[in-house]
Amino acid sequence: MSGLEIRPIHGLPEIEPGVDLGAAILEAAAGSGEVLRDGDILVVTQKIVSKAEGCLVDLTTIEPSTLAREWADR
């Protein structure tokens, strides 16, 4: 096949820290009838990679600076 085709993978669950992201993508692809082939290029967001890696920050533990509050007020 030549050309460019963009298709979403449906059925990917909420990504939790420690999940095997590759396996989750393959499972979601299979569940939605997609067949991944050699040479396919998958694009994922940094957000789900960070979540899978456990790179999360609990925003309730963050105290905004005075400058941040001033910017927010604007």
PDB file of N, CA, C, O and CB in Angstrom:
ATOM      1  N   MET A   1       0.843  -1.175   0.000  1.00  0.00           N
ATOM      2  CA  MET A   1       0.000   0.000   0.000  1.00  0.00           C
ATOM      3  C   MET A   1       0.888   1.238   0.000  1.00  0.00           C
ATOM      4  O   MET A   1       1.850   1.322   0.764  1.00  0.00           O
ATOM      5  CB  MET A   1      -0.959  -0.002   1.217  1.00  0.00           C
ATOM      6  N   SER A   2       0.570   2.167  -0.835  1.00  0.00           N
ATOM      7  CA  SER A   2       1.323   3.419  -0.835  1.00  0.00           C
ATOM      8  C   SER A   2       0.411   4.531  -0.358  1.00  0.00           C
ATOM      9  O   SER A   2      -0.813   4.395  -0.369  1.00  0.00           O
ATOM     10  CB  SER A   2       1.897   3.739  -2.245  1.00  0.00           C
ATOM     11  N   GLY A   3       1.004   5.609   0.051  1.00  0.00           N
ATOM     12  CA  GLY A   3       0.218   6.731   0.531  1.00  0.00           C
ATOM     13  C   GLY A   3       0.229   6.793   2.049  1.00  0.00           C
ATOM     14  O   GLY A   3       0.980   6.087   2.723  1.00  0.00           O
ATOM     15  N   LEU A   4      -0.626   7.657   2.558  1.00  0.00           N
ATOM     16  CA  LEU A   4      -0.706   7.887   3.988  1.00  0.00           C
ATOM     17  C   LEU A   4      -2.130   7.637   4.439  1.00  0.00           C
ATOM     18  O   LEU A   4      -3.081   8.144   3.843  1.00  0.00           O
ATOM     19  CB  LEU A   4      -0.249   9.318   4.355  1.00  0.00           C
ATOM     20  N   GLU A   5      -2.269   6.868   5.476  1.00  0.00           N
ATOM     21  CA  GLU A   5      -3.579   6.588   6.054  1.00  0.00           C
ATOM     22  C   GLU A   5      -3.470   6.790   7.558  1.00  0.00           C
ATOM     23  O   GLU A   5      -2.574   6.246   8.203  1.00  0.00           O
ATOM     24  CB  GLU A   5      -4.069   5.135   5.705  1.00  0.00           C
ATOM     25  N   ILE A   6      -4.379   7.570   8.106  1.00  0.00           N
ATOM     26  CA  ILE A   6      -4.372   7.840   9.545  1.00  0.00           C
ATOM     27  C   ILE A   6      -5.646   7.259  10.133  1.00  0.00           C
ATOM     28  O   ILE A   6      -6.755   7.600   9.721  1.00  0.00           O
ATOM     29  CB  ILE A   6      -4.259   9.378   9.848  1.00  0.00           C
ATOM     30  N   ARG A   7      -5.459   6.362  11.117  1.00  0.00           N
ATOM     31  CA  ARG A   7      -6.611   5.738  11.766  1.00  0.00           C
ATOM     32  C   ARG A   7      -6.397   5.735  13.275  1.00  0.00           C
ATOM     33  O   ARG A   7      -5.297   5.447  13.747  1.00  0.00           O
ATOM     34  CB  ARG A   7      -6.833   4.290  11.238  1.00  0.00           C
ATOM     35  N   PRO A   8      -7.436   6.053  14.028  1.00  0.00           N
ATOM     36  CA  PRO A   8      -7.298   5.998  15.490  1.00  0.00           C
ATOM     37  C   PRO A   8      -7.410   4.562  15.987  1.00  0.00           C
ATOM     38  O   PRO A   8      -8.001   3.706  15.329  1.00  0.00           O
ATOM     39  CB  PRO A   8      -8.368   6.880  16.171  1.00  0.00           C
ATOM     40  N   ILE A   9      -6.843   4.320  17.135  1.00  0.00           N
ATOM     41  CA  ILE A   9      -7.013   3.031  17.817  1.00  0.00           C
ATOM     42  C   ILE A   9      -8.043   3.277  18.916  1.00  0.00           C
ATOM     43  O   ILE A   9      -7.795   4.045  19.845  1.00  0.00           O
ATOM     44  CB  ILE A   9      -5.629   2.467  18.408  1.00  0.00           C
ATOM     45  N   HIS A  10      -9.181   2.634  18.810  1.00  0.00           N
ATOM     46  CA  HIS A  10     -10.241   2.787  19.811  1.00  0.00           C
ATOM     47  C   HIS A  10     -10.102   1.719  20.884  1.00  0.00           C
ATOM     48  O   HIS A  10      -9.557   0.644  20.635  1.00  0.00           O
ATOM     49  CB  HIS A  10     -11.637   2.707  19.152  1.00  0.00           C
ATOM     50  N   GLY A  11     -10.596   2.023  22.076  1.00  0.00           N
ATOM     51  CA  GLY A  11     -10.640   1.034  23.139  1.00  0.00           C
ATOM     52  C   GLY A  11      -9.442   1.011  24.059  1.00  0.00           C
ATOM     53  O   GLY A  11      -9.303   0.103  24.879  1.00  0.00           O
ATOM     54  N   LEU A  12      -8.574   2.000  23.932  1.00  0.00           N
ATOM     55  CA  LEU A  12      -7.426   2.064  24.832  1.00  0.00           C
ATOM     56  C   LEU A  12      -7.933   2.480  26.214  1.00  0.00           C
ATOM     57  O   LEU A  12      -8.609   3.502  26.335  1.00  0.00           O
ATOM     58  CB  LEU A  12      -6.334   3.067  24.299  1.00  0.00           C
ATOM     59  N   PRO A  13      -7.618   1.707  27.255  1.00  0.00           N
ATOM     60  CA  PRO A  13      -8.123   2.051  28.591  1.00  0.00           C
ATOM     61  C   PRO A  13      -7.391   3.256  29.166  1.00  0.00           C
ATOM     62  O   PRO A  13      -6.399   3.720  28.604  1.00  0.00           O
ATOM     63  CB  PRO A  13      -7.983   0.855  29.541  1.00  0.00           C
ATOM     64  N   GLU A  14      -7.888   3.753  30.284  1.00  0.00           N
ATOM     65  CA  GLU A  14      -7.183   4.811  31.012  1.00  0.00           C
ATOM     66  C   GLU A  14      -5.815   4.251  31.387  1.00  0.00           C
ATOM     67  O   GLU A  14      -5.722   3.162  31.954  1.00  0.00           O
ATOM     68  CB  GLU A  14      -7.992   5.288  32.297  1.00  0.00           C
ATOM     69  N   ILE A  15      -4.770   4.981  31.077  1.00  0.00           N
ATOM     70  CA  ILE A  15      -3.412   4.496  31.317  1.00  0.00           C
ATOM     71  C   ILE A  15      -3.020   4.800  32.763  1.00  0.00           C
ATOM     72  O   ILE A  15      -3.103   5.938  33.225  1.00  0.00           O
ATOM     73  CB  ILE A  15      -2.401   5.145  30.321  1.00  0.00           C
ATOM     74  N   GLU A  16      -2.596   3.760  33.452  1.00  0.00           N
ATOM     75  CA  GLU A  16      -2.172   3.863  34.849  1.00  0.00           C
ATOM     76  C   GLU A  16      -0.661   3.666  34.932  1.00  0.00           C
ATOM     77  O   GLU A  16      -0.074   3.042  34.048  1.00  0.00           O
ATOM     78  CB  GLU A  16      -2.914   2.818  35.736  1.00  0.00           C
ATOM     79  N   PRO A  17      -0.025   4.183  35.976  1.00  0.00           N
ATOM     80  CA  PRO A  17       1.411   3.979  36.140  1.00  0.00           C
ATOM     81  C   PRO A  17       1.763   2.491  36.132  1.00  0.00           C
ATOM     82  O   PRO A  17       1.092   1.677  36.767  1.00  0.00           O
ATOM     83  CB  PRO A  17       1.892   4.627  37.440  1.00  0.00           C
ATOM     84  N   GLY A  18       2.819   2.156  35.408  1.00  0.00           N
ATOM     85  CA  GLY A  18       3.308   0.794  35.362  1.00  0.00           C
ATOM     86  C   GLY A  18       2.712  -0.069  34.266  1.00  0.00           C
ATOM     87  O   GLY A  18       3.172  -1.188  34.041  1.00  0.00           O
ATOM     88  N   VAL A  19       1.683   0.440  33.572  1.00  0.00           N
ATOM     89  CA  VAL A  19       1.067  -0.368  32.513  1.00  0.00           C
ATOM     90  C   VAL A  19       2.067  -0.568  31.373  1.00  0.00           C
ATOM     91  O   VAL A  19       2.873   0.317  31.086  1.00  0.00           O
ATOM     92  CB  VAL A  19      -0.238   0.308  31.985  1.00  0.00           C
ATOM     93  N   ASP A  20       2.010  -1.726  30.730  1.00  0.00           N
ATOM     94  CA  ASP A  20       2.821  -1.990  29.551  1.00  0.00           C
ATOM     95  C   ASP A  20       2.111  -1.310  28.384  1.00  0.00           C
ATOM     96  O   ASP A  20       1.164  -1.861  27.822  1.00  0.00           O
ATOM     97  CB  ASP A  20       3.018  -3.546  29.300  1.00  0.00           C
ATOM     98  N   LEU A  21       2.565  -0.130  28.025  1.00  0.00           N
ATOM     99  CA  LEU A  21       1.880   0.685  27.030  1.00  0.00           C
ATOM    100  C   LEU A  21       1.820  -0.006  25.672  1.00  0.00           C
ATOM    101  O   LEU A  21       0.793   0.042  24.996  1.00  0.00           O
ATOM    102  CB  LEU A  21       2.568   2.029  26.895  1.00  0.00           C
ATOM    103  N   GLY A  22       2.901  -0.638  25.276  1.00  0.00           N
ATOM    104  CA  GLY A  22       2.918  -1.354  24.001  1.00  0.00           C
ATOM    105  C   GLY A  22       1.869  -2.454  23.962  1.00  0.00           C
ATOM    106  O   GLY A  22       1.139  -2.595  22.980  1.00  0.00           O
ATOM    107  N   ALA A  23       1.796  -3.234  25.037  1.00  0.00           N
ATOM    108  CA  ALA A  23       0.811  -4.324  25.111  1.00  0.00           C
ATOM    109  C   ALA A  23      -0.604  -3.760  25.115  1.00  0.00           C
ATOM    110  O   ALA A  23      -1.493  -4.323  24.477  1.00  0.00           O
ATOM    111  CB  ALA A  23       1.044  -5.190  26.372  1.00  0.00           C
ATOM    112  N   ALA A  24      -0.823  -2.661  25.822  1.00  0.00           N
ATOM    113  CA  ALA A  24      -2.151  -2.049  25.874  1.00  0.00           C
ATOM    114  C   ALA A  24      -2.579  -1.565  24.489  1.00  0.00           C
ATOM    115  O   ALA A  24      -3.742  -1.710  24.113  1.00  0.00           O
ATOM    116  CB  ALA A  24      -2.165  -0.878  26.874  1.00  0.00           C
ATOM    117  N   ILE A  25      -1.651  -0.995  23.736  1.00  0.00           N
ATOM    118  CA  ILE A  25      -1.955  -0.521  22.384  1.00  0.00           C
ATOM    119  C   ILE A  25      -2.266  -1.702  21.474  1.00  0.00           C
ATOM    120  O   ILE A  25      -3.230  -1.659  20.710  1.00  0.00           O
ATOM    121  CB  ILE A  25      -0.780   0.303  21.814  1.00  0.00           C
ATOM    122  N   LEU A  26      -1.457  -2.756  21.550  1.00  0.00           N
ATOM    123  CA  LEU A  26      -1.704  -3.943  20.721  1.00  0.00           C
ATOM    124  C   LEU A  26      -3.056  -4.566  21.042  1.00  0.00           C
ATOM    125  O   LEU A  26      -3.784  -4.966  20.134  1.00  0.00           O
ATOM    126  CB  LEU A  26      -0.590  -4.979  20.922  1.00  0.00           C
ATOM    127  N   GLU A  27      -3.396  -4.650  22.321  1.00  0.00           N
ATOM    128  CA  GLU A  27      -4.678  -5.237  22.723  1.00  0.00           C
ATOM    129  C   GLU A  27      -5.846  -4.383  22.223  1.00  0.00           C
ATOM    130  O   GLU A  27      -6.838  -4.913  21.722  1.00  0.00           O
ATOM    131  CB  GLU A  27      -4.745  -5.384  24.258  1.00  0.00           C
ATOM    132  N   ALA A  28      -5.724  -3.069  22.362  1.00  0.00           N
ATOM    133  CA  ALA A  28      -6.780  -2.174  21.886  1.00  0.00           C
ATOM    134  C   ALA A  28      -6.918  -2.252  20.367  1.00  0.00           C
ATOM    135  O   ALA A  28      -8.030  -2.231  19.840  1.00  0.00           O
ATOM    136  CB  ALA A  28      -6.491  -0.727  22.318  1.00  0.00           C
ATOM    137  N   ALA A  29      -5.797  -2.342  19.670  1.00  0.00           N
ATOM    138  CA  ALA A  29      -5.832  -2.438  18.211  1.00  0.00           C
ATOM    139  C   ALA A  29      -6.537  -3.723  17.788  1.00  0.00           C
ATOM    140  O   ALA A  29      -7.402  -3.704  16.913  1.00  0.00           O
ATOM    141  CB  ALA A  29      -4.404  -2.388  17.624  1.00  0.00           C
ATOM    142  N   ALA A  30      -6.163  -4.836  18.412  1.00  0.00           N
ATOM    143  CA  ALA A  30      -6.794  -6.113  18.081  1.00  0.00           C
ATOM    144  C   ALA A  30      -8.280  -6.086  18.397  1.00  0.00           C
ATOM    145  O   ALA A  30      -9.091  -6.612  17.634  1.00  0.00           O
ATOM    146  CB  ALA A  30      -6.119  -7.255  18.838  1.00  0.00           C
ATOM    147  N   GLY A  31      -8.638  -5.476  19.519  1.00  0.00           N
ATOM    148  CA  GLY A  31     -10.041  -5.398  19.918  1.00  0.00           C
ATOM    149  C   GLY A  31     -10.886  -4.528  19.003  1.00  0.00           C
ATOM    150  O   GLY A  31     -12.102  -4.702  18.919  1.00  0.00           O
ATOM    151  N   SER A  32     -10.242  -3.593  18.318  1.00  0.00           N
ATOM    152  CA  SER A  32     -10.996  -2.718  17.409  1.00  0.00           C
ATOM    153  C   SER A  32     -10.863  -3.158  15.955  1.00  0.00           C
ATOM    154  O   SER A  32     -11.301  -2.462  15.039  1.00  0.00           O
ATOM    155  CB  SER A  32     -10.521  -1.275  17.553  1.00  0.00           C
ATOM    156  N   GLY A  33     -10.254  -4.324  15.760  1.00  0.00           N
ATOM    157  CA  GLY A  33     -10.166  -4.872  14.403  1.00  0.00           C
ATOM    158  C   GLY A  33      -9.010  -4.348  13.577  1.00  0.00           C
ATOM    159  O   GLY A  33      -8.927  -4.640  12.384  1.00  0.00           O
ATOM    160  N   GLU A  34      -8.124  -3.588  14.175  1.00  0.00           N
ATOM    161  CA  GLU A  34      -6.956  -3.072  13.454  1.00  0.00           C
ATOM    162  C   GLU A  34      -5.865  -4.135  13.424  1.00  0.00           C
ATOM    163  O   GLU A  34      -5.664  -4.853  14.404  1.00  0.00           O
ATOM    164  CB  GLU A  34      -6.427  -1.765  14.112  1.00  0.00           C
ATOM    165  N   VAL A  35      -5.181  -4.231  12.329  1.00  0.00           N
ATOM    166  CA  VAL A  35      -4.050  -5.142  12.202  1.00  0.00           C
ATOM    167  C   VAL A  35      -2.807  -4.294  11.980  1.00  0.00           C
ATOM    168  O   VAL A  35      -2.700  -3.581  10.983  1.00  0.00           O
ATOM    169  CB  VAL A  35      -4.261  -6.171  11.032  1.00  0.00           C
ATOM    170  N   LEU A  36      -1.877  -4.377  12.908  1.00  0.00           N
ATOM    171  CA  LEU A  36      -0.629  -3.628  12.764  1.00  0.00           C
ATOM    172  C   LEU A  36       0.352  -4.470  11.959  1.00  0.00           C
ATOM    173  O   LEU A  36       0.484  -5.675  12.174  1.00  0.00           O
ATOM    174  CB  LEU A  36      -0.027  -3.249  14.157  1.00  0.00           C
ATOM    175  N   ARG A  37       1.026  -3.818  11.039  1.00  0.00           N
ATOM    176  CA  ARG A  37       1.948  -4.517  10.142  1.00  0.00           C
ATOM    177  C   ARG A  37       3.348  -3.925  10.258  1.00  0.00           C
ATOM    178  O   ARG A  37       3.527  -2.798  10.720  1.00  0.00           O
ATOM    179  CB  ARG A  37       1.451  -4.441   8.682  1.00  0.00           C
ATOM    180  N   ASP A  38       4.337  -4.708   9.828  1.00  0.00           N
ATOM    181  CA  ASP A  38       5.699  -4.184   9.781  1.00  0.00           C
ATOM    182  C   ASP A  38       5.696  -2.896   8.969  1.00  0.00           C
ATOM    183  O   ASP A  38       5.095  -2.830   7.897  1.00  0.00           O
ATOM    184  CB  ASP A  38       6.687  -5.227   9.171  1.00  0.00           C
ATOM    185  N   GLY A  39       6.362  -1.889   9.478  1.00  0.00           N
ATOM    186  CA  GLY A  39       6.444  -0.618   8.772  1.00  0.00           C
ATOM    187  C   GLY A  39       5.408   0.394   9.209  1.00  0.00           C
ATOM    188  O   GLY A  39       5.524   1.574   8.881  1.00  0.00           O
ATOM    189  N   ASP A  40       4.379  -0.049   9.957  1.00  0.00           N
ATOM    190  CA  ASP A  40       3.385   0.907  10.469  1.00  0.00           C
ATOM    191  C   ASP A  40       4.063   1.838  11.463  1.00  0.00           C
ATOM    192  O   ASP A  40       4.991   1.446  12.171  1.00  0.00           O
ATOM    193  CB  ASP A  40       2.178   0.169  11.139  1.00  0.00           C
ATOM    194  N   ILE A  41       3.593   3.050  11.503  1.00  0.00           N
ATOM    195  CA  ILE A  41       4.107   4.038  12.451  1.00  0.00           C
ATOM    196  C   ILE A  41       2.971   4.414  13.379  1.00  0.00           C
ATOM    197  O   ILE A  41       1.910   4.852  12.933  1.00  0.00           O
ATOM    198  CB  ILE A  41       4.687   5.301  11.722  1.00  0.00           C
ATOM    199  N   LEU A  42       3.199   4.240  14.676  1.00  0.00           N
ATOM    200  CA  LEU A  42       2.202   4.606  15.672  1.00  0.00           C
ATOM    201  C   LEU A  42       2.604   5.921  16.317  1.00  0.00           C
ATOM    202  O   LEU A  42       3.778   6.142  16.616  1.00  0.00           O
ATOM    203  CB  LEU A  42       2.042   3.495  16.738  1.00  0.00           C
ATOM    204  N   VAL A  43       1.638   6.781  16.527  1.00  0.00           N
ATOM    205  CA  VAL A  43       1.889   8.056  17.182  1.00  0.00           C
ATOM    206  C   VAL A  43       1.089   8.073  18.473  1.00  0.00           C
ATOM    207  O   VAL A  43      -0.124   7.864  18.467  1.00  0.00           O
ATOM    208  CB  VAL A  43       1.511   9.266  16.259  1.00  0.00           C
ATOM    209  N   VAL A  44       1.776   8.322  19.576  1.00  0.00           N
ATOM    210  CA  VAL A  44       1.110   8.416  20.869  1.00  0.00           C
ATOM    211  C   VAL A  44       1.477   9.743  21.510  1.00  0.00           C
ATOM    212  O   VAL A  44       2.506  10.337  21.189  1.00  0.00           O
ATOM    213  CB  VAL A  44       1.500   7.227  21.792  1.00  0.00           C
ATOM    214  N   THR A  45       0.638  10.197  22.406  1.00  0.00           N
ATOM    215  CA  THR A  45       0.924  11.462  23.076  1.00  0.00           C
ATOM    216  C   THR A  45       1.924  11.258  24.201  1.00  0.00           C
ATOM    217  O   THR A  45       2.015  10.176  24.781  1.00  0.00           O
ATOM    218  CB  THR A  45      -0.363  12.089  23.620  1.00  0.00           C
ATOM    219  N   GLN A  46       2.659  12.292  24.494  1.00  0.00           N
ATOM    220  CA  GLN A  46       3.600  12.244  25.610  1.00  0.00           C
ATOM    221  C   GLN A  46       2.854  12.010  26.919  1.00  0.00           C
ATOM    222  O   GLN A  46       3.392  11.407  27.848  1.00  0.00           O
ATOM    223  CB  GLN A  46       4.422  13.547  25.686  1.00  0.00           C
ATOM    224  N   LYS A  47       1.617  12.486  26.988  1.00  0.00           N
ATOM    225  CA  LYS A  47       0.838  12.352  28.217  1.00  0.00           C
ATOM    226  C   LYS A  47       0.675  10.884  28.610  1.00  0.00           C
ATOM    227  O   LYS A  47       0.887  10.537  29.772  1.00  0.00           O
ATOM    228  CB  LYS A  47      -0.537  13.008  28.050  1.00  0.00           C
ATOM    229  N   ILE A  48       0.297  10.001  27.652  1.00  0.00           N
ATOM    230  CA  ILE A  48       0.098   8.612  28.054  1.00  0.00           C
ATOM    231  C   ILE A  48       1.424   7.910  28.320  1.00  0.00           C
ATOM    232  O   ILE A  48       1.478   6.978  29.122  1.00  0.00           O
ATOM    233  CB  ILE A  48      -0.680   7.861  26.985  1.00  0.00           C
ATOM    234  N   VAL A  49       2.489   8.343  27.662  1.00  0.00           N
ATOM    235  CA  VAL A  49       3.814   7.780  27.953  1.00  0.00           C
ATOM    236  C   VAL A  49       4.204   8.158  29.382  1.00  0.00           C
ATOM    237  O   VAL A  49       4.659   7.307  30.146  1.00  0.00           O
ATOM    238  CB  VAL A  49       4.887   8.292  26.928  1.00  0.00           C
ATOM    239  N   SER A  50       4.029   9.420  29.741  1.00  0.00           N
ATOM    240  CA  SER A  50       4.356   9.876  31.089  1.00  0.00           C
ATOM    241  C   SER A  50       3.521   9.153  32.133  1.00  0.00           C
ATOM    242  O   SER A  50       4.031   8.759  33.182  1.00  0.00           O
ATOM    243  CB  SER A  50       4.148  11.381  31.206  1.00  0.00           C
ATOM    244  N   LYS A  51       2.233   8.981  31.842  1.00  0.00           N
ATOM    245  CA  LYS A  51       1.367   8.276  32.793  1.00  0.00           C
ATOM    246  C   LYS A  51       1.829   6.840  32.981  1.00  0.00           C
ATOM    247  O   LYS A  51       1.882   6.357  34.112  1.00  0.00           O
ATOM    248  CB  LYS A  51      -0.093   8.301  32.316  1.00  0.00           C
ATOM    249  N   ALA A  52       2.167   6.146  31.895  1.00  0.00           N
ATOM    250  CA  ALA A  52       2.637   4.764  31.983  1.00  0.00           C
ATOM    251  C   ALA A  52       3.948   4.687  32.767  1.00  0.00           C
ATOM    252  O   ALA A  52       4.189   3.716  33.485  1.00  0.00           O
ATOM    253  CB  ALA A  52       2.823   4.170  30.575  1.00  0.00           C
ATOM    254  N   GLU A  53       4.789   5.705  32.628  1.00  0.00           N
ATOM    255  CA  GLU A  53       6.071   5.741  33.338  1.00  0.00           C
ATOM    256  C   GLU A  53       5.918   6.166  34.793  1.00  0.00           C
ATOM    257  O   GLU A  53       6.877   6.105  35.562  1.00  0.00           O
ATOM    258  CB  GLU A  53       7.028   6.681  32.635  1.00  0.00           C
ATOM    259  N   GLY A  54       4.714   6.598  35.175  1.00  0.00           N
ATOM    260  CA  GLY A  54       4.497   7.035  36.549  1.00  0.00           C
ATOM    261  C   GLY A  54       4.970   8.447  36.816  1.00  0.00           C
ATOM    262  O   GLY A  54       5.151   8.826  37.973  1.00  0.00           O
ATOM    263  N   CYS A  55       5.174   9.232  35.774  1.00  0.00           N
ATOM    264  CA  CYS A  55       5.636  10.620  35.917  1.00  0.00           C
ATOM    265  C   CYS A  55       4.427  11.531  36.125  1.00  0.00           C
ATOM    266  O   CYS A  55       4.033  12.278  35.230  1.00  0.00           O
ATOM    267  CB  CYS A  55       6.460  11.072  34.664  1.00  0.00           C
ATOM    268  N   LEU A  56       3.857  11.453  37.307  1.00  0.00           N
ATOM    269  CA  LEU A  56       2.650  12.206  37.627  1.00  0.00           C
ATOM    270  C   LEU A  56       2.923  13.128  38.804  1.00  0.00           C
ATOM    271  O   LEU A  56       3.782  12.848  39.640  1.00  0.00           O
ATOM    272  CB  LEU A  56       1.472  11.257  37.941  1.00  0.00           C
ATOM    273  N   VAL A  57       2.189  14.224  38.861  1.00  0.00           N
ATOM    274  CA  VAL A  57       2.301  15.158  39.974  1.00  0.00           C
ATOM    275  C   VAL A  57       0.906  15.370  40.532  1.00  0.00           C
ATOM    276  O   VAL A  57      -0.024  15.680  39.788  1.00  0.00           O
ATOM    277  CB  VAL A  57       2.953  16.516  39.530  1.00  0.00           C
ATOM    278  N   ASP A  58       0.758  15.205  41.823  1.00  0.00           N
ATOM    279  CA  ASP A  58      -0.514  15.469  42.489  1.00  0.00           C
ATOM    280  C   ASP A  58      -0.623  16.986  42.652  1.00  0.00           C
ATOM    281  O   ASP A  58       0.087  17.592  43.455  1.00  0.00           O
ATOM    282  CB  ASP A  58      -0.613  14.721  43.886  1.00  0.00           C
ATOM    283  N   LEU A  59      -1.524  17.582  41.878  1.00  0.00           N
ATOM    284  CA  LEU A  59      -1.624  19.046  41.878  1.00  0.00           C
ATOM    285  C   LEU A  59      -2.057  19.621  43.222  1.00  0.00           C
ATOM    286  O   LEU A  59      -1.859  20.809  43.480  1.00  0.00           O
ATOM    287  CB  LEU A  59      -2.592  19.489  40.815  1.00  0.00           C
ATOM    288  N   THR A  60      -2.650  18.786  44.084  1.00  0.00           N
ATOM    289  CA  THR A  60      -3.036  19.289  45.406  1.00  0.00           C
ATOM    290  C   THR A  60      -1.810  19.545  46.281  1.00  0.00           C
ATOM    291  O   THR A  60      -1.916  20.181  47.330  1.00  0.00           O
ATOM    292  CB  THR A  60      -3.978  18.295  46.101  1.00  0.00           C
ATOM    293  N   THR A  61      -0.642  19.049  45.852  1.00  0.00           N
ATOM    294  CA  THR A  61       0.583  19.255  46.628  1.00  0.00           C
ATOM    295  C   THR A  61       1.381  20.462  46.133  1.00  0.00           C
ATOM    296  O   THR A  61       2.443  20.769  46.673  1.00  0.00           O
ATOM    297  CB  THR A  61       1.453  18.006  46.571  1.00  0.00           C
ATOM    298  N   ILE A  62       0.874  21.138  45.117  1.00  0.00           N
ATOM    299  CA  ILE A  62       1.594  22.267  44.522  1.00  0.00           C
ATOM    300  C   ILE A  62       1.035  23.584  45.062  1.00  0.00           C
ATOM    301  O   ILE A  62      -0.176  23.801  45.067  1.00  0.00           O
ATOM    302  CB  ILE A  62       1.493  22.229  42.972  1.00  0.00           C
ATOM    303  N   GLU A  63       1.912  24.434  45.503  1.00  0.00           N
ATOM    304  CA  GLU A  63       1.521  25.761  45.972  1.00  0.00           C
ATOM    305  C   GLU A  63       1.998  26.780  44.927  1.00  0.00           C
ATOM    306  O   GLU A  63       3.200  27.006  44.786  1.00  0.00           O
ATOM    307  CB  GLU A  63       2.127  26.072  47.404  1.00  0.00           C
ATOM    308  N   PRO A  64       1.060  27.391  44.197  1.00  0.00           N
ATOM    309  CA  PRO A  64       1.461  28.355  43.163  1.00  0.00           C
ATOM    310  C   PRO A  64       2.195  29.554  43.765  1.00  0.00           C
ATOM    311  O   PRO A  64       1.884  30.007  44.867  1.00  0.00           O
ATOM    312  CB  PRO A  64       0.232  28.839  42.382  1.00  0.00           C
ATOM    313  N   SER A  65       3.156  30.042  43.026  1.00  0.00           N
ATOM    314  CA  SER A  65       3.898  31.218  43.470  1.00  0.00           C
ATOM    315  C   SER A  65       3.022  32.463  43.316  1.00  0.00           C
ATOM    316  O   SER A  65       1.964  32.423  42.688  1.00  0.00           O
ATOM    317  CB  SER A  65       5.221  31.373  42.667  1.00  0.00           C
ATOM    318  N   THR A  66       3.478  33.542  43.891  1.00  0.00           N
ATOM    319  CA  THR A  66       2.759  34.818  43.757  1.00  0.00           C
ATOM    320  C   THR A  66       2.659  35.209  42.289  1.00  0.00           C
ATOM    321  O   THR A  66       1.609  35.667  41.840  1.00  0.00           O
ATOM    322  CB  THR A  66       3.465  35.939  44.564  1.00  0.00           C
ATOM    323  N   LEU A  67       3.743  35.031  41.540  1.00  0.00           N
ATOM    324  CA  LEU A  67       3.742  35.352  40.117  1.00  0.00           C
ATOM    325  C   LEU A  67       2.704  34.503  39.372  1.00  0.00           C
ATOM    326  O   LEU A  67       1.979  35.018  38.521  1.00  0.00           O
ATOM    327  CB  LEU A  67       5.146  35.133  39.516  1.00  0.00           C
ATOM    328  N   ALA A  68       2.635  33.238  39.681  1.00  0.00           N
ATOM    329  CA  ALA A  68       1.667  32.348  39.039  1.00  0.00           C
ATOM    330  C   ALA A  68       0.230  32.796  39.335  1.00  0.00           C
ATOM    331  O   ALA A  68      -0.627  32.785  38.451  1.00  0.00           O
ATOM    332  CB  ALA A  68       1.879  30.895  39.514  1.00  0.00           C
ATOM    333  N   ARG A  69      -0.014  33.183  40.562  1.00  0.00           N
ATOM    334  CA  ARG A  69      -1.364  33.659  40.927  1.00  0.00           C
ATOM    335  C   ARG A  69      -1.702  34.967  40.183  1.00  0.00           C
ATOM    336  O   ARG A  69      -2.834  35.162  39.739  1.00  0.00           O
ATOM    337  CB  ARG A  69      -1.462  33.880  42.472  1.00  0.00           C
ATOM    338  N   GLU A  70      -0.715  35.847  40.056  1.00  0.00           N
ATOM    339  CA  GLU A  70      -0.945  37.098  39.320  1.00  0.00           C
ATOM    340  C   GLU A  70      -1.278  36.813  37.863  1.00  0.00           C
ATOM    341  O   GLU A  70      -2.191  37.423  37.306  1.00  0.00           O
ATOM    342  CB  GLU A  70       0.289  38.015  39.408  1.00  0.00           C
ATOM    343  N   TRP A  71      -0.550  35.897  37.244  1.00  0.00           N
ATOM    344  CA  TRP A  71      -0.825  35.522  35.846  1.00  0.00           C
ATOM    345  C   TRP A  71      -2.217  34.915  35.734  1.00  0.00           C
ATOM    346  O   TRP A  71      -2.948  35.211  34.788  1.00  0.00           O
ATOM    347  CB  TRP A  71       0.241  34.521  35.321  1.00  0.00           C
ATOM    348  N   ALA A  72      -2.581  34.089  36.669  1.00  0.00           N
ATOM    349  CA  ALA A  72      -3.906  33.450  36.638  1.00  0.00           C
ATOM    350  C   ALA A  72      -5.024  34.476  36.759  1.00  0.00           C
ATOM    351  O   ALA A  72      -6.082  34.328  36.146  1.00  0.00           O
ATOM    352  CB  ALA A  72      -4.026  32.420  37.763  1.00  0.00           C
ATOM    353  N   ASP A  73      -4.789  35.511  37.546  1.00  0.00           N
ATOM    354  CA  ASP A  73      -5.796  36.562  37.720  1.00  0.00           C
ATOM    355  C   ASP A  73      -6.008  37.369  36.448  1.00  0.00           C
ATOM    356  O   ASP A  73      -7.085  37.921  36.223  1.00  0.00           O
ATOM    357  CB  ASP A  73      -5.393  37.491  38.851  1.00  0.00           C
ATOM    358  N   ARG A  74      -4.975  37.431  35.624  1.00  0.00           N
ATOM    359  CA  ARG A  74      -5.078  38.192  34.371  1.00  0.00           C
ATOM    360  C   ARG A  74      -5.934  37.412  33.414  1.00  0.00           C
ATOM    361  O   ARG A  74      -6.163  37.855  32.289  1.00  0.00           O
ATOM    362  CB  ARG A  74      -3.680  38.479  33.750  1.00  0.00           C
TER     363      ARG A  74
END
